[in-house]
Amino acid sequence: MLYMLLNIASATIERFHTSAFVYTIPLIFIIFLKYSLNIETANDGDPTSVLLGDKILLSLCALYIICAFCIIYLNKAVA
């Protein structure tokens, strides 16, 4: 919920000169759901081993980083 509020805040939109971060909300939601599922099924519960042990979760995190990079840096190149 906090991430959603941060994305629709006028300060965030003014800082990055775009409201495109709103489109990353479903991706973050999926990442948290997948992480939560892994925590429930894993015995260890170590966040590092959970993240590095699941290729899907690692791919989703990499996709988010790529999306955030494109929104921040490529938006300025277009504008």
C-alpha positions as CSV (number, residue, x, y, z in Angstrom):
1,M,0.0,0.0,0.0
2,L,2.8,2.4,0.8
3,Y,4.5,1.7,-2.5
4,M,1.2,2.6,-4.3
5,L,0.8,5.8,-2.4
6,L,4.4,6.7,-3.1
7,N,3.9,6.2,-6.8
8,I,0.8,8.4,-7.1
9,A,2.3,11.2,-4.9
10,S,2.7,14.5,-6.7
11,A,6.3,14.8,-5.3
12,T,7.3,11.5,-7.1
13,I,5.7,12.6,-10.3
14,E,7.4,16.0,-10.2
15,R,10.8,14.5,-9.3
16,F,10.8,12.0,-12.2
17,H,8.6,14.1,-14.5
18,T,6.4,11.1,-15.2
19,S,3.6,9.1,-13.7
20,A,4.8,5.8,-15.3
21,F,5.8,4.2,-12.0
22,V,2.1,3.4,-11.5
23,Y,2.6,0.7,-14.0
24,T,5.1,-1.1,-11.8
25,I,2.5,-1.6,-9.0
26,P,1.2,-5.0,-10.4
27,L,4.8,-6.2,-10.8
28,I,5.7,-5.3,-7.2
29,F,2.5,-7.0,-6.0
30,I,3.4,-10.2,-7.9
31,I,6.9,-10.1,-6.4
32,F,5.6,-9.8,-2.9
33,L,3.1,-12.6,-3.4
34,K,5.8,-14.9,-4.8
35,Y,8.1,-14.1,-2.0
36,S,5.4,-14.7,0.5
37,L,4.6,-18.1,-1.1
38,N,8.3,-19.0,-0.9
39,I,8.6,-18.0,2.7
40,E,5.5,-20.1,3.6
41,T,6.9,-23.2,1.9
42,A,10.6,-22.8,2.8
43,N,11.9,-24.1,6.1
44,D,14.9,-21.8,6.3
45,G,13.2,-18.4,5.9
46,D,16.5,-16.6,5.1
47,P,15.6,-13.8,2.6
48,T,18.8,-14.1,0.6
49,S,18.5,-17.8,0.1
50,V,14.8,-17.4,-0.8
51,L,15.6,-14.8,-3.4
52,L,18.6,-16.5,-4.9
53,G,17.0,-20.0,-4.8
54,D,14.0,-19.1,-6.9
55,K,14.7,-18.2,-10.5
56,I,11.2,-16.9,-11.1
57,L,11.5,-14.5,-8.2
58,L,14.9,-13.4,-9.3
59,S,13.7,-12.8,-12.8
60,L,10.8,-10.7,-11.6
61,C,13.1,-8.6,-9.5
62,A,15.4,-8.1,-12.5
63,L,12.4,-7.1,-14.6
64,Y,11.4,-4.5,-12.0
65,I,14.9,-3.1,-12.0
66,I,14.9,-2.9,-15.8
67,C,11.5,-1.2,-15.7
68,A,12.5,1.3,-13.1
69,F,15.8,2.1,-15.0
70,C,13.8,2.7,-18.2
71,I,11.3,4.9,-16.5
72,I,13.9,7.0,-14.7
73,Y,16.6,7.4,-17.4
74,L,14.9,6.8,-20.7
75,N,12.0,9.1,-19.9
76,K,14.5,12.0,-19.7
77,A,16.0,11.1,-23.1
78,V,12.6,11.2,-24.7
79,A,11.4,14.4,-23.1
